[in-house]
């Protein structure tokens, strides 16, 4: 999955080419309040950087992630 689909738990960055500086720049970053950035990209083709959804509590306590209580 790539793009800015913030309904996903992992979001990959989108880039555009800055023709004046001859570099790839990231656009449409997901909100920092919900995602944490991991990795880095040297250019638009590296595909190492991604964003993971951040949860402020253990996943077992978040009903949208685990709607039923885990037996473990």
N, C-alpha and C positions, 0 to 999 in steps of 0.2 A: 504494500500500500504506500502511495506517496501522496504528497499534497498536504492540505490543511484540514483533514477530516478529524476534528477534535472529538468525535464519538469513539474513536479507536484508543486503545491503550498505548500504542506505539505510532508515532507520527514521524515521517521523514521530511527533511527540509526541501523547500523549492528554491531554485536559484534563477537569477537572470544575469545576463552578461552586461557589465558596465563597459561600454565601448570606449569611453574616455580614459578610464584607468586600465582597461584590458584585464579585468578580473571578474570572477563570478561572485555575486553578492546574494546573500540569503534574503528572501522576502516571505511575508505572511507567516511569521513565527507564531506558534501556539502560545496562549497566555501563560506567563510564568507562575501564576497562582495555581495552575492545574498541571503543569508539565515541567520536568527537569531535563535539561539538555545533557546528552552523553556522547562522547567521542568528538571527532572533528573531521572535517573534509578539507583536503588541500585544494580541491576544485569541485565542480559540479558532478564529476564522474567518479569520485572516490567512494561514495556511498557508505561511509562509516558512521557519520553523525546521525543521531536520531533523538527523539524526545519520548520520554516515558511518562505516563500519567502518574501524578503524585497523589497519594492518599495520606491524610493527616493521622490515620489510626491504623491498627492492624487490619489486614484484609478480612479477617474473621468477624470483625465488628462492623463492616460496611455491608449493608443489606443489598445494595445494588450489585455488589460483586459476588457475595455468597448469600443468597436469599434464605437458605436453610442452614441451621446450625450444624457445623461439622462434628462428626462423632470422634474425631481425633484430637 
